Amino acid sequence: MKKLIILAAGLTMACNSSQKTVTEPMAKPKVGAVASAETITEAELKKHLFIYASDEFEGRETGTVGQKKAVAYLQAEYEKLGIPAAKSDGDYFQKVPLEISKLPTGKVSVGEKEFVLGNHILSFSATNGTFDSVIYAGYGIEDEGYSDYAEIDVKNQYVLVKAGEPMNKDSIYTISGTKEKSLWSNISEALSKKMQLAKDKGARGVLYFDDANYPRFKSRYDYMKTANSGNMSIVSDEKNDYVSFFVDKDFATAINAGILTDHKAKMIPVSLNFELASTNESIDSENVAAILKGSEKPDEYVVISSHLDHIGVNGEGEINNGADDDGSGTVALLEIAEAFKTAADAGNGPKRSIVFLHVTGEEKGLLGSQYYTDFDPIFPLEQTVANLNIDMIGRIDPKREGDRNYIYLIGSDKLSTELHELSEEVNAKYMNIELDYTYNDENDPNRFYYRSDHYNFAKNNIPIIFYFNGTHDDYHRPGDTPDKINYDLLQNRSRLVFHTAWEVANRAGRVTVDKATE
């Protein structure tokens, strides 16, 4: 009998306790930055990457079956997390219309001289037509106080320009006014600037003479010819007749015999005839985009990006798995998304919206990010506060062996002093990783600032940070496999990106752009 009374009393207390829990639920504690970051773990990163960089995904080359498996995997993971698609129609995929222009064949004639494409002249685009003159524009530069275009009209003409920039007899460069070269001498930036300037002036095309770098252009051309590949680009409704060529000294001097010492712009009466043909092939590909809406400023956006593609299968049938490039950035982005969602589910969501953007076609020329910024931004660029781009953060640069607690940061100070200072403060507060700015140097010959997807945001004056571990012997090779990833470093670097995004998203004001470019 005593046991029954005790049992009954126990049941009564249990019922009362249960009723109290139902009627007065305990509030969930808010999950802050540190607790959220701790959801980013080596184990989960490794689990994702051994799938994403497996042979099943066949190297994820743009438009292939393997790339389709990759985007399906990403969509499924965001659905598991309960993070909705960025597009208003609920589709995680942003179609990116692409096409491959097969390498053209044919010839170009200068007067009576014929040049077969691939010998002394290179192009990746087809064109036909005859012109009775060429406009020589010297160095093809227009800058404050100097212009090679001041006395010439290049509209609907082919323009011959050469690499480099003017200097006086005392070896003082005209543009800088010192013995230091300006950006007009830097191939990575000057090439595109000179090409774009001629186009803006109405030129039909450019013949670019850079004898020192011609072998580099020729190497790419020969590789594409051997592989029977072509130039992938975004399909545009705008008709684009503008064509660029790379020429060597033999071709350039056939137009202007004194080009090495002649710097004066002028019209050169010479017959120029193009007979170049190619075929196009459509490519089906897509970006993957998800969003976590901001709690206070949902119409301001922090974009965290990585590229989902890699280079596929090589000529020997070996799979380039791309575990570091950019499987590491891809799985980091998934884990960062989970960390933000964990906080949001506990009532501590970001004040600004976070866009998780996986872009296609990076290896083909930053095409997915270019489509997002230049053709079809899902969210307005003027409302985009910053872009944090992750491309290769799972390995160690051979130059850093034994000094592994680092990450290369590129571009953090290019547009916003505030973003750079915030980045430094966040790292000191949470992670204490060495932030190495070696590749942030404007004179770095690798020019990594221009070689990943953040650049398409930066050129639109959106502050960026590019996180990068440097290259290694397995870069763009079959040896870039998930077993070689340093998962402890991948975890810590991913947490650094998360903490930085957290601060950018939750600070009172958006980071200020104080170094805008034209």
PyMOL commands that set and color helices and strands:
alter all, ss='L'
color gray80, all
select helices_A, chain A and resi 2-23+33-37+42-52+55-60+65-81+183-185+187-200+214-226+249-255+323-345+362-364+367-375+381-383+398-400+417-431+438-440+448-450+454-458+482-484+487-506
alter helices_A, ss='H'
color red, helices_A
select strands_A, chain A and resi 93-102+105-110+113-116+121-122+127-131+134-136+142-143+146-147+158-162+205-209+230-234+243-247+266-268+272-277+280-292+297-307+352-359+384-390+406-410+434-436+464-468
alter strands_A, ss='S'
color yellow, strands_A
deselect
rebuild
show_as cartoon
